[in-house]
Each structure stands twice: as structure tokens, then as C-alpha cells.
């Protein structure tokens, strides 16, 4: 499997962190607060959708709530593959960082 | 599913802009709508708490814009997925119903190919003389005369007309004449040929018509006397690969007073096929003084003018009566008119001119057939598509249940129709290419499929295919997509969809539509059949008509200076019956001379056409003398004698031949006054569209120069031996001559060729139309039988006989054919009656033709349907009933 991109990594981590409350708005908000990534309301679904298709995320529909005008939320959850991918990139990072020489300027 | 996502009106949403919400619903796929609309709503409400409503709304729209890339991404991804799915289903359907699909595509392809060929032909005919640089300003001068017995329209003009037009009217920038020398003898290096397309012309020709020059100077080419310009093919004929420029050709013909020599000063490329101009030689008229001031008689001269840039033809035409008044005064009204050169091919009704031209009516007929054939093919396609698509009710139901919107289904079915049409289009191009040589032979053209150059034809073809796709695919698409999934899935026959969705109720149920289409198809086929048969009957009639002249077995040879000795020699041959010398031969009257004739006791002047003959002519052609006597060499008064036909007699005002015999007439155009010595029965030589015109004969005497042809009537048997004898003998007496012979009836055939051609083309396309209609019927019949398999099974089990079943299945279709016939008959009656009016000699509309074509349609239909019915009726009922 390919190495996931930095953005994908950030999104996956966000979903992981948000646990049962990972849906469009919360994901957007966390990405903005933590990483400064500014997605539009619609735009966030593009990478989310891609990750679902890659099998790293699954989505499920929540119940409609009145403050959403009767609309339900779409929640996202990591799949085992998603966790794998994250761990792999973490290992990769560790290997890449390990025993680096002093920077010479 | 889509409906549930629309936020209901009763839900209270404070102020998300309604419009934006609707956009949202439209933009996002249903799958995402819930999530995204919810997000929008939630965030909107949150913002409203901290910011002004105005700002929030702006933010909202901004977010909508930002979402665009995602929407696009989505749209493309899912469309591609759906298209892939549609394609897969379409291909599976094609494979599953190979027979139907092939029938469908093939029928459409044939129709399209016909349409293409006809479009090509029509385009070609319309392109005539459009390509000259100055074609908008070029006109042919023609003459209309209102004579007692009708209107005479002719393109032939007088020698001085061209120059006079140019000097008298400032509007005329240039004028030129083409003076036809039929049967000139042209020679080079001891080789001689008779040339029919030899013309004398003015130097202005080359400033008016931009021919493609291969050699020589267009401005100077005809300036000097005795110069000549050849077409490339002619130059090759005489000089082979040598350079023709500067060579000298010998000439012998009546224009220019006998023998001359011409210096070749120019070679032009062969004339385009789409010009009515037709010549091989253009010799200079400079220094040819023949009848330069003779306004008295018209000659085979076609006069053309080029107008000044700003001049108007209509205004010039109004001034032309001045010229008529001055030079062409006659008792009956006479007009000169200007005919735009690019309209000659299609609209000209004037006698004479370069080529026999086409007729706009023929073009209308052809276009009509082209459209009809295409329409029939479309109907076929539609019929079969409907029949087939009804079986797909379950698929449609399933798709709807799984969330397909109606628009998607419409797209799917239209798309499938396009796919089929595209396939048909490719096949049609192939078919058209293959059948083009055949079509060319039939139409006498040399068309090429993409000869039109440019992208235009490709665009036209693509548009046609698109249109056909829309027409053919629309009904199934709109009809099927309107099913209510519940009904379809419950197994309700989609046929009675009227009980289906009330919101989209289509009043045309497929079975009624299908019946209507079949009736239409068959009426058109029957009409075409009737038309074809009537055309052929008329052709037969024309060929078998009592002509008053017997053209069979007359062979025509060129004149020999030793004609008398030659003729006495050949008349001893057992297979030669008679022989005669004449100025022209009665093949057609296009190039006959004509001149005014009048009675001394009357002011009435009639243009009578005719030529010079000898005393054997009437015998040779078996023209019946009904009063008076033939010319005779013994009677010296025959110098001033005329033999008239009945029409000429009546035109001059005599009631009976006896009255006219011995009467004097003035024939100034014919040289001198004379007396009527004989009257012949009217005989027929022209096209049968025209009636008989006044004609007369004069005898040679001092006009020996005009002796041009020897006509020999042969006795039946050993034609080739007799021909060989004639040639040998002729050569003996005429060592330096050019021997050529032709049979009169062959030339006659050529004259009627346009009509014969029309008949053949018509027949071919009618046949194709009928085949297409039958293909469609076959498909629909077999579908209908298939649909009733179970019913037939049950009936068989209950003891129905095979013949009873066949009757059951055929009844409906036979009813359709009968109604089709009843519709077609009156239409074709009116149509063919109108067509026949165009002939001066015509048949009565034969009623048996109607019955016959009705019978044929009925039989064909019966054949197709019964075949299918038989198949269904003979099948083992167990096979039919075992399912389910």
C-alpha cells in the first residue's frame, strides 16, 4: 500500500482523536485549530470520501437532530487498515528521524 | 429518496436562505446531501449567534462556491461510473437480443446510407454553376414568345444579339456567344473526327468565366481570328502527350463557311461536372462574318452576359423590350429575359442550351424519397426499441428502487439510442461507400462520398445521427422512465401504464403508437410502390407509342461527297431497303433551325422549325404523307416547295390539308417564298413532356452544302454484315472522310434517359423503403408473438388449432395493412395524377396498379407475420408454460 499523504495522515489522526464525534464540522474545526488547514464545508468531504474509498475510513449515518434542520450527521471511523496506515507512517517517520547526524550549516 | 432529503416546509429553520438551500439540494448527490446540508445548517446557526445575519448569509454563499470543486469531482466520478454501467447493460442487451439489435441497426444504417447518397446527389445538383467567381452576375439571355398555339421558350438567339446587348446597355459589362456547330469535322495530321461539341465564341468568354487554364493566355486566347481553345481531354485526343499549344487543327463545318484552320492558343482543364457549360472546342468568332446582322432567324447560339457590379437584372430586363421593338418585332408578344446562370441546371425551362439539364421537381422527388426512407428507418428503430424496451420494465423498476432519478433513466435510454445510431452511422458510411459506384451508374454522375470537402458534411451527418437518435430514442426513454416501480415490479404489464403514475401520464400507449407507426410505414411503402409502377407504365407507354415515324433499323452515316453513287450502290444490297440524304435527322428537335413563316393573305407569322431532305426521306423514316405529293427530282418547281406537318398547317390557319395544298407561303427565314406541295401526319421525335410543334421540310436543290447525313433503312436480319458492307462501301467512295454511324433508336433512348433514370432510381429507393418497412414488421411481429407465448401455450393446451392461432396472431397486422392501403391509395392517386400532367403524352392512371401494390403489401405482411405466428403456434406448449 502506498504511503498516505500528510493531509490524509492529519485527517485520519483527527478522526481517531474525535472518536465517536467525528463528522464534517468537528473534523473541520479540529483541522483548523490544530493544523491551520482550512477546508470549506463541502470541501472536507472530498478527502474524507477518498479515504473511505481507500478503505481507511468507514462512515455511518447518525440520527437527525433538530439543530441541523432535521438532517442526520455522517460520522467517520477508522478501519483497521486506517490504523495500520497510520502506524506505518509513524514507523517510517521514526526510521527516517532515527540517528540523523547534526545539521551542518 | 431525493424527495425525502428536501427539508420539509414544516421544519423550522431560522433563515438559512431558501435559494441557497435549493442550490445545495441540486448540487449535491443525494448520498451526501444529508451530511452536507446538516453541516451547513449547524454551522449557519452557530454563526448566526455571533455574527450579523447579513454576514452569515454571505459566508454561506461563499462556502457554497468553495464546495464547487468537490461537486465537480463527484459529478465526473459518478457519471463515469454510471456511463460504464449503462454501457455494460447496453452491450449485454445487444448480445442477448442479437437478432433484434442487428435488424434495428441494419435497418437504420440502410436508411441513413440512402439518405446520404441522396443528400450527396441533391447537393451536387444545387452546386451547379455556383463556383464561378462572377456567377452572381452572369446571366443567359433567353426568349419567350407567346404564340397562337402556346408559349415558346427558347435559349437560342440571333447572331447579333450578344454584341448589341453590350453596346446598347451600359449595365452589361461583357457579353459572349456560344455558337454550336453540331457535327464539325476536326482533323490533325491526317486524322479526322466528327465533333458535336464544337463551339464558336467571343473573347469575352474568358473574362466572364474563370476557367482553369493549363496553357495560354486567357486575355488573348480568342482575340485573333482563327484561334481556338481546347479542353485538356480534347487536346489529349488530338495531340497525345505532345504540347498542343501552337498546333494547327483543320476544321470543316457550316459555321464560318466551310474549311478553315485554327491555331491552338489555349488549353483549359476539363470542365467541372457541376457546370451546365459543355464544350470541347471554343473557336474564335472574330472574322466569322456569317449573318452578323441577321436578326431574322435564331440559331443554336447561346448568349450570356455579365452585369456590372451594381446593375440589377430586373431593371435591365425592363429595358429589353426596346431592343425587341427595334430588331425582333413580330405579331405575337416576344420577350427577352435574363436567366441567372446558377439556376439553369435546376429551374430552366428553355429549349436548347448546352446540356439537357435537371429539373427541380426531380430534386424535390429525390429529397422526398430520401427523407421518407430515413423516416421509415427511424420508425423502424423506434418500433423495435419500444418493443424491446417494454421487456426492460423490471430493469427500470429496479433502477428506480435503487434510487435512479427519472432524468437518469431518460439519459440512459437516449444514450443507448445514440449508441445504436452511432453504430448505424458507421455502418451507413460503409454502405454508402460500397454502393456509391452503383448509385453513380444509376444517376449518371460521378459523386464521391467526401467530395464536398470541408467539415460540413461530417457535421451534417453527425447532426443527422443525433437527430435520429433523439427521435428514435425519445419515446422509449420518456415512456419507460415514467413507470412506477411498484407496478412494474409487481409484474403489471407495462403496456397499460395509463394506470401508472398519474403525474406523468402519457396519453400515447405504446401499442397504439406502434400501430400508428406501422400504418404510417406501410402507407408510405404502398405509395412508393404505386408511384414506381405508374412511372414504369408511363415509360413503357412512351416507348411503345405510335410515333408516326419508324426509328427502328435506321442507321445514320455521315454524308459522302459521292453520295449518289454510294446510294445507288448500297440500294442493290438485299438488306438495304431505302436510303436518304438530309440536313438533320429526326432524333430530337433541339438543334433544328427555325424561322418565321406566314401566309401572304394574312399577317400571322409562325415560327416553324425544320430541315432539308431529299425525296427518299419520308420513305426511309416511314412518315405518312396524308395529302399532296412527295418532293420529286423531276419537278423543277420543287426548289420552292414545302412539306408541312399537320400542326404547322393548323398553326397557319388551314383547317384541312386539301385547303392548304398549292397555297403560297412566305418563309423568309428559309430563304424564299414557296408553295405547299404536301402534308405529313404529325410525328413524334421530342421528349414526351412536350407536344408536337409546327415543322416542315424543304428540299435541297441549291442548298447542297447542307447535306449532312445519309439515313439507311435496313431490312431485318444480319445487321452486322450489313453494317460492315455499308462501312466498306462508304470508305470506297469517301477516301478522306470520317466514318461514324449510329442507330436512330439508340439516340431516342438517350433522349428519354432522364425519365428512365428517374424511374430506376425511384424503383431502387422504393424497394429499399419497402424492405425496411418489412424488416420492421418482421421485428414487431416476432416480438408480438413472443410476448404471447404463454397465451398461445394455454390456447394450445385447451385445444386451439394451428390455423386458428395463426389467424389470431395475424389478424391485427392484416388489419393494419388494409388501413395503410386505404390511407395510401388516395394520396398516391393525387400525387401520380399530378406527375402525369407533366407529360404531353400520358397514360390514364391505371387502377390495377393500386390493387396490385395493395396485394403485394398484403402478401409481404402476411408472409412476415404468418412466419412468426407459425413458429409460435408450432412450438411445444410445454416450453411456453414451463417457465414460472
Interface residues (C-beta under 8 A of the other chain):
Chain A: X23 X24 X25 X40 X41 X42 X43 X45 X46 X49 X61 X64 X65 X67 X68 X69 X70 X71 X72 X73 X74
Chain B: X7 X8 X11 X13 X16 X28 X32 X34 X35 X36 X37 X38 X39 X40 X41 X42 X43 X45 X63 X64 X66 X67 X68 X69 X70 X71 X73 X74
